[in-house]
Amino acid sequence: MKYLRNVKTIVIDTDIIGIVYCSARQIKDLKFDMEDKSLSVVEHLAELRRRIFFILISVAVTSGAAYAFIDRILMFVIKAGNIESLVFINPTEAFFVIIKLSILAGLIASMPFILYQVWKYVGVALKKNERKYIIYFGPVSYVLFLIGASFAFKGVLPLGIKFLLSFSKENITPMITLSAYIGFLGKMVTAFGLMFELPLVVLFLSKIGVVQPQTLKKGRKYAVVAIFILAAFLTPPDVISQVMLAVPVLIMYEISIWICVVVTRKRERALGIDDQAVSEAGA
């Protein structure tokens, strides 16, 4: 009887394990079904609010850390523009500029996490097989942002400052305020960092079949005008900064067309579709 009792216990335990296993599989399948299910507008807004909250927390943490080294950061950015000294004409100007510079440094430091949250939010609207691209695009987007920001910081900023200061005369003495310089720096770094993301964005849209090479080629003349208008809006009001932003973006737009051609050709071949139209677009 004791042996039979043990056998019954083993059978019952086995049934429980089977039930738990089946329930786990159902939950897992349900999870995937929920991931593939399209969200409503309210759910998208809730997801957006959640991602923004995480971004604000990360920026607050990194900005607080940057404030601890604000003296070194300030000396570093002043030296980058080849400026001997800056002035402030308002009692509160220096305080608010230091806060602004801390936030700017915090934004750059937390950019990997910010881009991760952006790609995760974009991934909600993607299919399961399309979400795999986010793993690669997250780090690459940060590298492109750093390349653009470094190009602005090391190349465009000194040339832009030198060009603008060349208009000084004997009776016109340049006195750059701290607020104006940090604002100039912030605009340049942000604009170049974001605009250098163009090839990656086109690559991603090509991967999921949203952008076609024919569309980019037909819209080239409109893109040239839009890029120069956007460069004029994002950069300070001088020709040097505008051209130095617009020209690299135009080059990247051409690179993006060829990226789109290659990616679209591979995607069409994988789907077993004739890619003659794609080949003609790249010709």
C-alpha positions as CSV (number, residue, x, y, z in Angstrom):
1,M,0.0,0.0,0.0
2,K,2.8,2.3,0.8
3,Y,4.4,1.6,-2.6
4,L,1.1,2.3,-4.4
5,R,0.7,5.5,-2.4
6,N,4.2,6.6,-3.6
7,V,3.3,5.7,-7.2
8,K,0.1,7.8,-6.9
9,T,2.2,10.7,-5.5
10,I,4.6,10.4,-8.4
11,V,1.8,10.4,-11.0
12,I,0.1,13.4,-9.3
13,D,3.4,15.3,-9.2
14,T,4.0,14.4,-12.9
15,D,0.6,15.7,-13.8
16,I,1.2,18.9,-11.9
17,I,4.5,19.4,-13.6
18,G,2.8,18.8,-17.0
19,I,0.1,21.3,-16.1
20,V,2.6,23.9,-15.0
21,Y,4.7,23.3,-18.2
22,C,1.7,23.6,-20.4
23,S,0.6,26.8,-18.6
24,A,4.1,28.2,-19.0
25,R,4.0,27.5,-22.7
26,Q,0.6,29.1,-23.0
27,I,1.8,32.1,-21.2
28,K,4.9,32.3,-23.4
29,D,2.7,32.0,-26.5
30,L,0.3,34.5,-25.2
31,K,3.3,36.9,-24.6
32,F,4.4,36.6,-28.2
33,D,0.8,37.1,-29.4
34,M,0.6,40.2,-27.3
35,E,3.9,41.4,-28.7
36,D,2.7,40.9,-32.3
37,K,-0.7,42.5,-31.5
38,S,-1.0,46.1,-32.7
39,L,-1.5,48.6,-29.9
40,S,-4.2,51.1,-29.6
41,V,-3.6,54.9,-29.6
42,V,-3.9,55.0,-25.8
43,E,-1.5,52.1,-25.4
44,H,1.0,53.8,-27.7
45,L,0.8,57.0,-25.7
46,A,1.3,55.1,-22.5
47,E,4.3,53.4,-23.9
48,L,5.7,56.8,-25.1
49,R,5.1,58.3,-21.7
50,R,7.0,55.3,-20.1
51,R,10.0,55.7,-22.4
52,I,10.1,59.5,-21.9
53,F,10.1,58.9,-18.1
54,F,13.0,56.6,-18.4
55,I,14.9,59.1,-20.6
56,L,14.3,62.0,-18.1
57,I,15.5,59.9,-15.2
58,S,18.7,59.0,-17.1
59,V,19.4,62.6,-18.2
60,A,18.9,63.8,-14.6
61,V,21.4,61.3,-13.3
62,T,24.0,62.0,-15.9
63,S,23.5,65.7,-15.7
64,G,24.1,65.6,-11.9
65,A,27.3,63.6,-12.5
66,A,28.4,66.2,-15.2
67,Y,27.8,69.1,-12.8
68,A,30.4,67.6,-10.5
69,F,33.0,68.1,-13.3
70,I,31.5,71.3,-14.7
71,D,34.8,73.3,-14.3
72,R,36.7,70.9,-16.4
73,I,33.9,70.6,-19.0
74,L,33.7,74.4,-19.2
75,M,37.4,74.8,-19.8
76,F,37.3,72.1,-22.4
77,V,34.5,73.6,-24.5
78,I,36.0,77.1,-24.3
79,K,39.4,75.8,-25.5
80,A,37.7,74.0,-28.4
81,G,36.6,77.3,-29.8
82,N,40.0,79.0,-29.5
83,I,38.5,81.7,-27.3
84,E,40.6,83.3,-24.6
85,S,37.8,84.3,-22.3
86,L,34.0,84.8,-22.1
87,V,31.9,87.3,-20.4
88,F,28.4,87.4,-18.8
89,I,26.3,90.5,-18.7
90,N,23.6,89.3,-16.3
91,P,24.0,88.3,-12.7
92,T,22.1,85.0,-13.2
93,E,23.6,84.2,-16.7
94,A,26.6,82.2,-15.4
95,F,24.4,80.1,-13.1
96,F,21.9,79.2,-15.8
97,V,24.6,78.5,-18.4
98,I,26.4,76.1,-16.1
99,I,23.1,74.3,-15.6
100,K,22.5,74.3,-19.4
101,L,26.0,72.9,-20.0
102,S,25.5,70.2,-17.4
103,I,22.3,69.1,-19.1
104,L,24.0,69.2,-22.5
105,A,26.8,67.0,-21.2
106,G,24.3,64.7,-19.5
107,L,22.3,64.4,-22.8
108,I,25.5,63.3,-24.6
109,A,26.5,60.9,-21.8
110,S,23.1,59.3,-21.7
111,M,22.6,59.2,-25.5
112,P,23.1,55.4,-25.6
113,F,20.3,54.9,-23.2
114,I,18.1,57.5,-25.0
115,L,18.7,55.8,-28.4
116,Y,17.9,52.5,-26.8
117,Q,14.6,53.7,-25.5
118,V,13.8,55.3,-28.9
119,W,14.5,52.0,-30.7
120,K,12.5,50.1,-28.1
121,Y,9.5,52.4,-28.7
122,V,9.9,52.0,-32.5
123,G,10.1,48.2,-32.0
124,V,6.6,48.1,-30.5
125,A,5.2,48.9,-34.0
126,L,7.4,46.3,-35.7
127,K,6.8,42.6,-36.4
128,K,8.7,40.0,-34.5
129,N,11.1,39.3,-37.4
130,E,11.8,43.0,-37.7
131,R,12.7,43.6,-34.1
132,K,16.1,41.9,-34.5
133,Y,17.4,45.0,-36.3
134,I,17.1,47.0,-33.1
135,I,20.0,45.1,-31.5
136,Y,22.4,46.3,-34.2
137,F,21.0,49.7,-34.9
138,G,21.1,50.9,-31.2
139,P,25.0,50.9,-30.9
140,V,25.5,52.0,-34.5
141,S,23.2,55.0,-34.0
142,Y,25.2,56.2,-31.0
143,V,28.5,55.8,-33.0
144,L,27.1,57.9,-35.8
145,F,25.9,60.6,-33.3
146,L,29.4,60.7,-31.8
147,I,30.9,61.1,-35.2
148,G,28.6,64.0,-36.1
149,A,29.1,65.7,-32.7
150,S,32.9,65.3,-32.9
151,F,32.9,66.7,-36.5
152,A,31.0,69.7,-35.2
153,F,33.1,70.1,-32.1
154,K,36.5,69.7,-33.7
155,G,36.0,71.0,-37.2
156,V,32.9,73.3,-37.6
157,L,33.0,75.1,-34.3
158,P,36.6,76.5,-34.5
159,L,36.0,77.5,-38.2
160,G,32.6,79.0,-37.5
161,I,33.9,81.1,-34.5
162,K,37.0,82.2,-36.6
163,F,34.7,83.3,-39.5
164,L,32.3,85.2,-37.3
165,L,35.1,86.9,-35.4
166,S,36.8,88.0,-38.6
167,F,34.2,90.8,-38.9
168,S,35.6,92.6,-35.9
169,K,37.2,96.0,-36.7
170,E,39.3,98.5,-34.8
171,N,36.2,100.1,-33.3
172,I,34.3,96.8,-33.0
173,T,35.6,94.6,-30.2
174,P,34.2,91.1,-29.9
175,M,32.9,90.2,-26.5
176,I,31.3,86.8,-26.6
177,T,29.0,86.1,-23.8
178,L,28.9,82.8,-22.0
179,S,25.3,82.2,-22.9
180,A,25.7,82.9,-26.6
181,Y,28.8,80.6,-26.9
182,I,27.2,77.6,-25.1
183,G,24.0,78.1,-27.1
184,F,26.1,78.1,-30.3
185,L,27.9,75.0,-29.2
186,G,24.7,73.2,-28.2
187,K,23.1,73.9,-31.6
188,M,26.0,72.7,-33.6
189,V,26.7,69.5,-31.7
190,T,23.0,68.5,-31.6
191,A,22.4,69.3,-35.3
192,F,25.4,67.5,-36.6
193,G,24.8,64.5,-34.3
194,L,21.2,64.0,-35.4
195,M,21.8,64.7,-39.1
196,F,24.5,62.0,-39.2
197,E,21.9,59.4,-38.4
198,L,20.4,59.7,-41.9
199,P,22.1,56.7,-43.4
200,L,21.0,54.5,-40.5
201,V,17.4,55.7,-40.7
202,V,17.3,55.0,-44.4
203,L,18.9,51.6,-43.8
204,F,16.3,50.7,-41.2
205,L,13.3,51.9,-43.3
206,S,14.7,49.9,-46.3
207,K,15.0,46.8,-44.2
208,I,11.3,46.9,-43.3
209,G,10.3,47.9,-46.8
210,V,9.0,51.4,-46.1
211,V,11.5,53.3,-48.3
212,Q,12.3,52.4,-51.9
213,P,15.3,53.5,-54.0
214,Q,13.0,55.0,-56.7
215,T,11.5,57.3,-54.1
216,L,14.8,58.6,-52.9
217,K,16.1,59.2,-56.4
218,K,13.0,61.0,-57.5
219,G,13.0,63.2,-54.4
220,R,16.7,64.1,-54.7
221,K,16.1,67.7,-55.9
222,Y,13.5,68.3,-53.1
223,A,15.9,66.8,-50.6
224,V,18.7,69.2,-51.5
225,V,16.4,72.2,-50.9
226,A,15.1,70.7,-47.6
227,I,18.6,69.9,-46.4
228,F,19.8,73.5,-46.9
229,I,16.7,74.9,-45.3
230,L,17.1,72.5,-42.3
231,A,20.8,73.4,-42.1
232,A,20.0,77.1,-42.0
233,F,17.4,76.5,-39.3
234,L,19.7,74.2,-37.1
235,T,22.9,76.1,-37.4
236,P,23.8,79.7,-36.4
237,P,23.1,82.4,-39.0
238,D,26.4,82.1,-41.0
239,V,27.1,80.6,-44.4
240,I,30.1,78.5,-43.2
241,S,28.2,76.5,-40.6
242,Q,25.2,76.0,-42.9
243,V,27.4,74.7,-45.8
244,M,29.5,72.5,-43.5
245,L,26.3,70.8,-42.2
246,A,24.5,70.6,-45.6
247,V,27.4,69.2,-47.6
248,P,28.0,66.1,-45.4
249,V,24.3,65.4,-45.2
250,L,24.0,65.6,-49.0
251,I,26.8,63.1,-49.3
252,M,25.1,60.8,-46.8
253,Y,21.9,61.2,-48.7
254,E,23.6,59.8,-51.8
255,I,25.2,57.0,-49.7
256,S,21.7,56.3,-48.3
257,I,20.3,55.8,-51.8
258,W,22.9,53.1,-52.6
259,I,22.4,51.5,-49.2
260,C,18.7,51.4,-50.0
261,V,19.4,49.9,-53.4
262,V,21.5,47.1,-51.9
263,V,19.2,46.3,-49.0
264,T,16.1,46.4,-51.2
265,R,17.7,44.1,-53.8
266,K,18.6,41.6,-51.0
267,R,15.1,41.8,-49.5
268,E,13.4,41.3,-52.9
269,R,15.6,38.3,-53.6
270,A,14.8,36.8,-50.2
271,L,11.1,37.1,-51.0
272,G,11.6,35.6,-54.4
273,I,10.5,38.7,-56.2
274,D,12.1,40.0,-59.4
275,D,14.5,42.8,-58.5
276,Q,14.8,44.3,-62.0
277,A,13.2,47.6,-60.9
278,V,15.6,47.8,-58.0
279,S,18.6,47.3,-60.3
280,E,17.3,50.1,-62.6
281,A,17.0,52.4,-59.7
282,G,20.6,52.0,-58.8
283,A,21.8,52.5,-62.4
